Amino acid sequence: MPTVIGPAVNVASRLETLAKARDVELALSGESATAAGLAAGSLTIEDVDIRGLEATFSVVLVSRVADLAPEWAGWRDNPQS
């Protein structure tokens, strides 16, 4: 079975651990939140130290993913709308 290693895998693992520790549904990078068009004013943002990175890392913590975009709440049930 192949193994995946590298900086991206390290960051993903740290974000998963952080989400569990903070009891949130989602932890994502500030860059990802910006690229997704999420409004920073409504989000919890923390600068955290991630082992293996030299600088602090901006992380967005989302308690409930469904609250990000209520208008998208049913997109899986009706993807054509």
DRENLUM-291714 format. One line per field, with one value per residue: residue number from 1; x, y, z of N, C-alpha, C, O in turn. Coordinates in Angstrom, 3 decimals. Layout:
% DRENLUM-291714
seq (NUM ...)
nxx (X ...)
nyy (Y ...)
nzz (Z ...)
caxx (X ...)
cayy (Y ...)
cazz (Z ...)
cxx (X ...)
cyy (Y ...)
czz (Z ...)
oxx (X ...)
oyy (Y ...)
ozz (Z ...)
% end
This chain:
% DRENLUM-291714
seq (1 2 3 4 5 6 7 8 9 10 11 12 13 14 15 16 17 18 19 20 21 22 23 24 25 26 27 28 29 30 31 32 33 34 35 36 37 38 39 40 41 42 43 44 45 46 47 48 49 50 51 52 53 54 55 56 57 58 59 60 61 62 63 64 65 66 67 68 69 70 71 72 73 74 75 76 77 78 79 80 81)
nxx (0.857 0.638 2.299 1.676 3.515 4.863 4.857 2.174 0.577 1.349 0.358 -2.402 -2.938 -2.377 -4.339 -6.638 -6.301 -6.370 -9.001 -10.463 -9.529 -10.488 -13.137 -14.675 -16.310 -14.817 -11.553 -9.624 -7.168 -6.366 -5.868 -7.275 -9.888 -10.189 -9.885 -12.175 -14.060 -15.176 -16.580 -14.528 -15.159 -17.160 -16.052 -14.105 -10.831 -7.554 -4.104 -1.828 0.749 2.275 3.687 6.661 6.430 7.880 6.808 3.925 0.593 -2.284 -5.459 -8.776 -11.571 -14.467 -17.482 -19.968 -20.408 -22.629 -23.583 -22.046 -22.893 -25.978 -27.725 -26.774 -27.397 -29.033 -27.814 -26.771 -28.990 -30.404 -28.778 -28.992 -30.232)
nyy (-1.172 2.203 5.050 8.339 11.280 14.402 18.070 19.031 16.901 16.789 19.283 18.910 16.777 18.021 20.016 18.446 17.282 19.615 20.504 18.481 18.835 21.393 20.973 21.409 21.342 21.811 22.721 24.923 26.341 29.846 30.832 28.997 29.525 32.153 31.751 30.279 32.164 32.839 34.868 36.698 38.157 36.794 34.550 32.403 32.999 31.887 32.213 29.717 27.537 25.165 22.098 21.509 23.605 26.794 29.362 30.948 29.750 30.652 29.798 28.871 28.280 26.388 25.986 24.784 23.422 23.621 26.146 27.869 28.548 28.950 28.987 27.008 24.683 22.498 21.509 19.009 17.393 18.519 19.237 20.654 23.101)
nzz (0.000 -0.877 0.601 1.665 1.955 3.134 3.164 2.767 3.620 6.277 7.229 6.754 8.501 10.952 10.962 11.088 13.628 15.176 14.714 15.999 18.627 19.214 19.029 16.661 13.433 11.172 10.227 8.509 6.282 6.327 3.790 2.171 2.999 2.092 -0.684 -1.120 -0.848 1.582 4.109 6.078 8.378 9.715 10.737 12.918 13.494 13.968 14.721 14.588 15.814 13.849 13.940 12.203 10.458 9.904 10.390 11.992 11.386 9.748 10.720 10.109 12.034 12.061 13.503 12.763 9.704 8.076 8.607 7.113 4.494 4.200 1.999 0.387 1.592 0.771 -1.516 -2.262 -2.416 -4.470 -6.919 -9.336 -9.028)
caxx (0.000 1.466 2.261 1.779 4.241 5.201 4.309 0.708 0.016 1.606 -0.596 -3.733 -3.017 -2.428 -5.658 -7.604 -6.105 -6.828 -10.471 -10.933 -9.199 -11.330 -14.515 -15.318 -16.488 -13.873 -10.423 -8.997 -6.221 -6.897 -5.798 -8.384 -11.126 -10.220 -10.123 -13.565 -14.936 -15.841 -16.472 -13.653 -15.774 -18.069 -15.322 -13.118 -9.510 -6.456 -2.760 -1.349 2.027 2.133 4.993 7.187 6.405 8.666 5.977 2.579 -0.300 -3.623 -6.435 -10.171 -12.305 -15.894 -18.233 -20.939 -20.216 -23.919 -23.797 -21.207 -23.683 -27.296 -28.377 -26.245 -27.671 -29.618 -27.245 -26.569 -30.287 -30.898 -27.600 -29.283 -30.836)
cayy (0.000 3.410 5.997 9.729 12.091 15.732 19.195 19.133 15.849 17.238 20.350 18.304 16.016 18.976 20.657 17.460 17.201 20.881 20.504 17.595 19.440 22.572 20.508 22.063 20.438 22.099 23.633 25.100 27.447 31.152 30.919 28.219 30.258 33.290 31.224 29.818 33.328 32.925 36.190 36.602 38.773 35.882 33.324 32.390 32.833 31.814 31.926 28.593 26.926 23.812 21.433 21.305 24.877 27.804 30.512 30.602 29.376 31.188 28.717 29.233 27.221 26.468 25.115 24.020 23.657 23.994 27.577 28.660 29.067 28.320 28.842 25.795 23.581 21.341 21.322 17.580 16.823 19.139 19.915 21.419 24.413)
cazz (0.000 -0.945 1.706 1.240 2.915 2.648 3.925 2.675 4.464 7.645 7.552 6.795 9.743 12.068 10.930 11.583 15.074 15.752 14.667 17.069 19.921 19.416 18.902 15.526 12.296 10.102 10.397 7.206 6.246 5.957 2.321 1.611 3.283 1.172 -2.035 -1.178 -0.784 2.881 4.717 7.244 9.541 10.403 11.041 13.990 12.890 14.929 14.233 15.389 15.463 13.330 13.948 10.861 9.746 10.613 10.765 12.426 10.294 9.953 10.636 10.300 12.734 11.746 14.419 11.979 8.271 7.489 8.807 6.211 3.380 4.312 0.693 -0.237 2.503 0.116 -2.850 -2.598 -2.742 -5.687 -7.465 -10.547 -8.744)
cxx (0.906 1.262 2.445 2.494 4.486 4.521 2.783 0.029 0.203 0.579 -2.009 -3.933 -3.135 -3.780 -6.741 -7.517 -6.622 -8.361 -11.046 -10.706 -10.090 -12.816 -15.280 -15.421 -15.421 -12.779 -9.737 -8.073 -6.936 -6.906 -6.954 -9.713 -11.283 -10.539 -11.566 -14.561 -15.688 -15.578 -15.701 -14.308 -16.656 -17.376 -14.399 -11.772 -8.463 -5.146 -2.189 0.036 1.748 3.526 5.429 7.157 7.157 7.814 4.630 1.684 -1.690 -4.649 -7.830 -10.873 -13.795 -16.635 -19.188 -20.777 -21.508 -24.198 -22.989 -22.022 -25.053 -27.989 -27.882 -26.654 -28.213 -29.008 -27.052 -27.878 -30.825 -29.780 -27.857 -29.793 -29.825)
cyy (1.239 4.307 7.400 10.501 13.468 16.813 19.288 18.105 16.216 18.285 19.773 17.526 16.939 19.687 19.711 17.348 18.451 20.943 19.634 18.233 20.634 22.252 21.295 21.060 20.622 23.050 23.718 26.300 28.745 31.334 30.174 28.937 31.440 32.825 30.757 30.962 33.451 34.289 36.090 37.153 37.834 34.600 33.495 32.072 32.858 31.621 30.860 28.169 25.511 23.211 21.153 22.561 25.914 28.954 30.031 30.442 29.892 30.088 29.267 28.035 27.427 25.469 24.200 24.387 24.120 25.484 28.452 29.318 28.399 28.108 27.597 24.547 22.351 21.008 19.864 16.931 17.317 19.920 20.785 22.823 25.482)
czz (0.000 0.280 1.153 2.339 2.307 3.458 3.895 3.568 5.935 8.063 7.670 8.095 10.947 12.122 11.448 13.106 15.771 15.783 15.778 18.433 20.241 19.306 17.846 14.377 11.232 10.576 9.037 7.244 5.885 4.455 1.665 1.817 2.341 -0.242 -2.210 -1.096 0.526 3.507 6.029 8.506 10.341 10.863 12.236 13.359 13.995 14.188 15.149 14.913 15.000 13.246 12.508 10.011 10.571 11.129 11.303 11.199 10.632 9.692 10.922 10.924 12.519 12.625 13.679 10.513 7.619 7.631 7.854 5.109 3.403 2.967 -0.046 0.527 1.792 -1.227 -3.223 -3.012 -4.072 -6.367 -8.695 -10.257 -8.467)
oxx (1.842 0.199 3.275 2.134 4.329 3.708 2.169 -0.983 -0.689 -0.007 -2.737 -4.993 -3.910 -4.308 -7.651 -8.540 -7.241 -8.944 -12.018 -11.581 -10.416 -13.660 -16.383 -14.708 -15.142 -13.049 -9.320 -8.177 -7.975 -7.836 -7.547 -10.561 -12.379 -11.366 -12.119 -15.764 -16.733 -14.461 -16.170 -14.036 -16.877 -18.035 -13.961 -11.590 -8.479 -5.090 -2.076 0.430 1.063 4.416 4.658 7.784 7.077 8.081 4.239 1.993 -2.215 -4.708 -8.027 -10.787 -14.322 -16.441 -19.224 -20.986 -21.476 -24.976 -23.219 -21.856 -25.273 -28.754 -28.512 -26.280 -27.872 -29.623 -27.159 -27.893 -31.604 -29.825 -26.997 -29.790 -30.193)
oyy (1.314 4.315 7.621 10.399 13.661 16.524 19.597 18.404 15.979 18.181 20.121 17.614 16.666 19.932 20.131 17.323 18.363 21.387 20.021 18.184 20.870 23.133 21.784 20.057 19.698 24.051 22.701 27.160 28.738 31.919 30.668 28.958 31.704 33.429 30.829 30.759 34.100 34.801 35.468 36.660 38.059 33.669 34.606 31.011 33.738 30.949 31.072 28.410 24.749 23.737 20.628 22.601 25.911 29.472 28.880 30.941 29.591 29.520 30.034 26.918 28.512 24.259 22.994 25.538 24.934 26.037 29.660 30.505 27.403 27.157 27.173 23.443 21.236 20.288 19.516 16.030 16.628 21.150 21.587 23.666 26.629)
ozz (0.795 0.900 0.271 3.512 1.102 4.335 4.916 4.202 6.750 9.140 8.600 8.714 11.865 13.207 12.163 13.791 16.831 16.772 16.427 19.299 21.404 19.468 18.093 14.352 10.468 11.239 8.482 8.118 5.224 3.900 0.706 0.924 1.847 -0.925 -3.308 -1.256 0.580 3.435 6.982 9.601 11.531 11.325 12.533 12.763 14.855 13.158 16.356 13.772 15.682 12.578 11.705 8.952 11.799 12.213 11.106 10.117 11.704 8.602 11.865 10.415 12.766 12.507 13.925 10.130 6.697 6.853 7.789 4.827 2.714 2.809 -1.015 0.131 2.187 -2.014 -4.399 -3.852 -4.730 -6.393 -9.058 -11.154 -8.214)
% end
